[in-house]
Amino acid sequence: MCSRAPKPPAALLAESIPSVVVQSVDPGHIGVIVGSRADKEVYDPVADWIKNVAMR
């Protein structure tokens, strides 16, 4: 049996795009929404990304 789990499809896609920037967090499925670090680790980076995309 293989000791490594297969990579999620999003990770495989990201690896195939040369200019991609990947940012990941590991707060858990509830922590990503209501965790004490959610603003800094999730919401602020997502808001910045949306602003950057909108400015293109």
C-alpha positions in Angstrom: 0.0 0.0 0.0 1.3 3.5 -0.9 2.1 5.6 2.1 1.5 8.9 0.3 -2.0 10.1 -0.4 -2.6 11.4 -3.9 -2.4 15.2 -4.4 -5.7 17.1 -4.5 -6.7 18.2 -8.0 -6.2 21.9 -7.2 -2.5 21.1 -6.3 -2.0 19.2 -9.5 -3.5 22.1 -11.5 -1.4 24.7 -9.7 1.8 22.7 -10.5 0.9 22.8 -14.2 0.7 26.6 -14.3 4.1 28.2 -14.5 3.2 31.6 -13.1 0.8 30.5 -10.4 1.1 31.7 -6.8 -0.1 29.2 -4.2 -1.1 30.2 -0.7 -2.4 27.6 1.6 -3.6 27.6 5.2 -4.2 24.8 7.6 -6.7 26.1 10.2 -9.3 23.4 9.8 -12.7 23.6 8.2 -14.2 25.7 11.0 -11.1 27.7 11.9 -10.9 29.0 8.3 -14.2 30.8 8.9 -14.2 31.7 12.6 -10.7 31.1 13.9 -8.8 33.8 15.7 -6.3 34.1 12.8 -8.9 33.8 10.0 -8.8 37.6 9.2 -5.0 37.6 8.9 -4.5 34.2 7.3 -7.6 33.9 5.1 -9.8 36.9 4.6 -7.1 39.6 4.2 -5.1 37.5 1.6 -8.3 36.7 -0.3 -9.4 40.3 -0.3 -6.0 41.4 -1.6 -6.2 38.8 -4.3 -9.6 40.0 -5.4 -8.4 43.6 -5.5 -5.4 42.6 -7.6 -7.5 40.7 -10.1 -10.0 43.6 -10.3 -7.2 46.1 -11.1 -6.0 44.1 -14.2 
